Amino acid sequence: MIYESSSGEYYSGLDIWMRFESGLWTPHDWDDETGQEWVRADDGTVITLTPITEAELPDGISVTEIDDVEAAEDH
């Protein structure tokens, strides 16, 4: 699953999970019907994540899964 964030970035499910595991993000709320999730970043910002398909990605945008937490921190 790919998610479009309210900040205009795109994340894979693994990217999101790794941010949770590292403490960069904390789950905040979710909507079972739409699949939308809200997460709190370590700076207190709340980010909305909306699930999309790969076909919905804008031209020229691709999502690659990160290999480790350091890559997530540099994002």
N, C-alpha and C positions, 0 to 999 in steps of 0.2 A: 504494500500500500504506500502511496505517495501522499504527502500532506503539503498544502500551500499554507504558509504562515501569514498572519496579519502584517508582518514586517516585509512581505514580498519575497521571502526565501522559500525554498522547497526542501523537504526532508523525507527520507525513507523511514519506515517503521524502526529499522535498526538504529538510524541516527537518533531518533527520539528516545529509544530505550537506553542508548549509551549516555545520553545527556541526563536521563533519570538516574542511572547507576552512578554517574560521576558526581551528582549533586548540582550540576549546572542548571537543571530544571527540576521542578517538583510538580507532580500532577495537581491540578487545581479543581477542574470540573469537566464533565463530558455530557454529551447528548446521545443517548442510545439510538434514537431515531435517525439522526443525520450523520452520526459518526464524528461530529466536531468535538475537539478537545480544547481545553484551556489549560495552559501550563504557566507556572510562575518561574521566571528566570532568576538566577542568583542575585541580580540587581533589583528584584522586586517587580519588574515589568511582567504583566500578564500578556501572553501570546496566544492568539487563537490559531488552531490548526484545523484545516478543513481538508477532508480526504478528497483526492481527485484521481483520475486514471492517468496513465502515461500519455494517452491521446490528448488529454487536456493541458499538458505542459505547453507553455509558449514555445514558439519556434526558437531554436538555438539553446534551449535550456535542457539539461539532462541532470539526473540525480544519480550520484554514485554513493555507495555506502562507504562510510568511514571504517578504517581498520582499528582505530584506537581512540581513546579519550583525548589525547593530545591534539589529534586532528579536529575533534569537535571544539576544543577550546580555541583553536586558531581560526575557526569559521567566522 
